């Protein structure tokens, strides 16, 4: 396996994405790097651990396979400031793109946190959870729960309205329009908030947005997303579940390579 991957030619490598997965439940992280230009078998490297050191190790691995950090023009990752700092340090010419999925996930989790806190002192309508978490395709029961929330002026309603307003930002057709809509979204969302401590989660989500805003808006000019990485991660986790976890991280990395690396192309070229 190592000898086969060693023949991988990355001289035309231009864009990559990376994400973490775990070889065991809640521990033994592995960072997987994906070639965003490849349509199939895009996984090119997996390293144990996570964070800045993994990005540094990948840069060395890329150079050992004929690639160069200077030719990398775009990197797709999540909303981790540590990841941004590592990419900007190791890949100076690359633009960092934060996929819209991570923004929606941030606010969806915040809405659920508000719902849980509000549910402790007050009894919320049944089916509230999925009524506020699902974007479309609500059942009749969920629609009634959402209407009851709005009529009762519950705090999760405020958080839900803020999350749903993100759709308006997402629908912007140009970078200029997206920047204008994001600015007005932040202003409008903050005006909707009250001093209730239950809304702290949604306040934290709003305060998280200004720092990566230019990376989020980069998606307007990018053709890449984290969808492929999320799909691959589901395959990695399915393999992990079937094996009931891997005590040896290197064994899990080998399985990742068998699933995602371009082994068929490499075998045919040797």
N, C-alpha and C positions, 0 to 999 in steps of 0.2 A: 504493500500500500504506500509506504513512504517513498520507495523508489519510483513508483508510478507518478505520484504527485510531484516528485522532484523534477520531472520532465515537463511540467506545466509552464507554458510560455505566457508571460504577462507583459510583454513589451508594449502592447497597445491598451493596457489597462487605464481607464479614464474615470470611472465612477464606482463607488462601492457603498454598501450599507452594512451596518452591523447591529447586532442585538445580543442580549444575554439569554441563555437558557440554563437549566439546572440538570445535573446528572442524577441527583436524588432530590426528594421533596424538600424544598427550602434550603438547599445547600449545594456545595461543589459547583459553583458557577462556571460556565463555559461561554466564551464570546465567539460568535460565528460571523465571519465576514463574507459578504455576497457580492459578486460582480453584477452590477445593475444593468449592464449592457447585454449580458447573456440571457437568452429567452428560456433556456432549459439548463438544468444541472449547473446552477449559478454559484453554488458554494465553493469557495476557493481556499478557505483557511478557517481553522477553529483552534483557539488557544485556551488553556485553562485560566480561570480567574475572570476578572472584569476590571474596567477602569482604564486609567491612563497607561499603565504598563502594557496592557493588551494592544492598544493602538500603536505603541512604540514597537512591540514585537512584530506586529503585522507589517509595519513599515520595513523592518529588516527582512522579513520573509518576502515581501514584494520585491525588494531590490535583489534578493538572492535568486529570484525567478525572472529576471530580465526587466522588471518594471521600475518605475521611478516615481518618487513623491511629487516631482515637478509636473508630471503629466496628469495627475489626478485633479479633475476640475470640479467634482461634486461629491459630497458625502451625505448620505441620508441616515439620520439617527433619531433617538427619542429626545425628551426634554431634559436630559441630565446635563447640568452645567459642567460637570467633570468631563463628559464626553466632548462637549464643544471646545473646552480648553485644550484637551489632548489633540483633537483634530487640527485646531488652529496652530498648535505648536509643531506638529509633525508634518502636516500637509498645508503649507502656507498658501498655496494657490487655489485651494479648493473652497467652494461655497458650501456652507452647511445648510441643509434643508431639513426642517422639522415637519414631518407629515401631519396633515390635518387630523388624522386618526388620534394622535396623542393629545391634541387640544380637546377633542370631543371626550376622550377617555378621562381627562383631568376633570372636566366639568360634570360628567356623568357620575364619577365617584363622589364629587362634592355634593351633588344633589342627593345621592343615596345617604351620605353622612348626615345631611340636614334632616332627611326623612326619619332616620333612626333616632336622632335626638328628639325630634318632635313627637315621635310615637311613644316615648317613655311617659311623659305626663298627660298626653292626650291620645285618645283612641282615633286613629285615622281610618278612613273608609277602607273596606276590603279591596284588594287588588291595586292598592296605591303604589306598591313597589314598582310593578311593571308598567303602570300607567305613566309614571314620571321618568322611567328609564328608557322605555321604548320610544323611538321616534315616530314610527308609522305602524300601520297595521294593528291598531288597538282593537281589542274585542269590545263588545257592548258593555260588559261588566267594567272593563278598564276605563271606557269613556265616561261611564256614570261616576266612577271613583274620581276621575279628573275633574268632572263638573262639581262634585261635592267639595273637593279641595278648594276650588276657586270660589264657590259660594260661601264656604266656611272661613275664608281668608287665612288659611293655614300657611305657616312659613315655607313648607316645601313648594308651595305654589310660586313664591317669589324666585326660589332657586330654579325651578323648572322653567319659568318664563325667561330667565337669563340664559339658561342652556339652549332653549329653543331659538333665541335671538341669534345664536351663532350661525344658524342656517342662512340668515340674511347676509352675514359676512362671507360665508362659504360661496355664495352664489355670485359674488363679484366677478366680472369678466376680465378686468385688467388689474395690473399691479396698483395703479393709482387709485382705482375704485376700491380695491381691497384695503389699502392703507387708510383711506378716508372712512370706510365702514368700520374698520377695527378701532379707530380712534373714537368714533361716535358710539360704538358698542360699549367700550370701557366707560365712557362718561355716562351713558344711559344706565348701564348696569349698576354702577355705584350709586346713582340717584335712587334706585329702587330699593337699596338695602336699608335695613333698620339697625338699631343697636342690639338687637337680640343676639345673645351668644350662640344660639343654635345656627346662625348664619356665618359663623367664623370660617367654616370650610369653604363656602362659596367666596368669601372675602379673600381667603388665601389663594384660591384659584385665580381670581382677578388680579391679585398682586403678582402672580407668577408670570402673567402674559407680557408685560412691557419689556422685560429683558430679552426674550427670544423673538420679539415681534418681527424683526427683519428676517430671521431664519424661517419663521412660519410663513411669511409672505413670499419667501423664495419659491414656494410651491407654485406660485402663479406662472413662473417662467421655467419650471422644471417638469420633466416628463416622467420622473421617478417617484415611487411611493414605497411605503413599508409593507404593502400588501403581500409581496412575494416573501419577505422575511417572516411575516406572521403566518403565512401558509406553510413555510418550511418548518417553523417552530412547532406547529401543531403536529407535523410528522415526527419531529424529534421527540416530542413529549409522548406520542403514541408508542414509539419504540421503547422509551424509558418506562412507561407504564406496563408494557408487556413483559419487560425484564424485571419489573418491580424495583427499579432503580439500579444504578451502577456504582459499585463501591470504588472501582478503578476509573478515574476520570478519563484516562487515555483510551480505555475501551469504548467509552461513550463517544469520544472524538472520532474513533475509527468508524463507528456506526454512522455518525453524522457525515463523514466523508463518503461512505458507501451510498447514502441517500442523496446527498446534494452535490458532491464533487463531479466534475466532468470525466468520470473514469472511462466511460465507453469511448469517448473521443480520444482519450490518452492511450487506451489499449489498441485502438484501431490505427493510431499513428506510430506505434512502435513495432 
